[in-house]
Amino acid sequence: MFIQTEPTPNPNVLKFLPGREVAPQDVLEYRTIDEAAASPLAEALFELEGVEGVFFGADYVSVTRSAEGPDWSAMKAPILSVVMDHFVSGAPLVREGAAMAADDAEDSEIVAEIKGLLDSRIRPAVAQDGGDILFDHFDEETGVLRLRMRGACSGCPSSSATLKAGVEQMMRHYVPEVLSVEQVI
């Protein structure tokens, strides 16, 4: 098995591409060892020194390192080993019974438009950099759209520019009810 690595715009996040599906149904993010207990791979990655976050995209794993921890030259080989061991073993990505609960709430027409634009245009572009952007809330009275950055986008130095220059402009163009976009932390 050959695993490629790619840098991301966030210097503390590295993207690992195992050459197979990772999380084809929905992206998953783990920020703590306790959250990671839901996934054998995330749990094994958190056991490595310096791992501060794990994010699973459709065909990649993004790992966030602690700024105070070891540098990538010391962390890369152990991470590659854990990722390879996981996929070779055939273990599931998420333990049975640990799946995320789906949101069954009915969306307004505007929210459905926003989510559609996020899914079709924005999220695929952001996924190329090892991250994700999720819908959090839209206030129809004020026109403020709140989005949550995950993976490499969370804490990235260029994430506010991405939100304002890219996402907000696109949203305002296609969904005129959106007047501004803010990041939820």
ABEGO torsion letter per residue (X at the ends): XBBBBBBBABAABBBBBAGBBABAABBBBBABAAAAAABAAAAAAAABBGBABBBBBAABBBBBBBAABBBAAAAAAAAAAAAAAAAAAGBBABBBGABBBBBABBBBAAAAAAAAAAAAAAAAAAAAAGBBBBBABBBAAAGBBBBBBBEAABGBAAAAAAAAAAAAAAAAAABAABABBBBBX
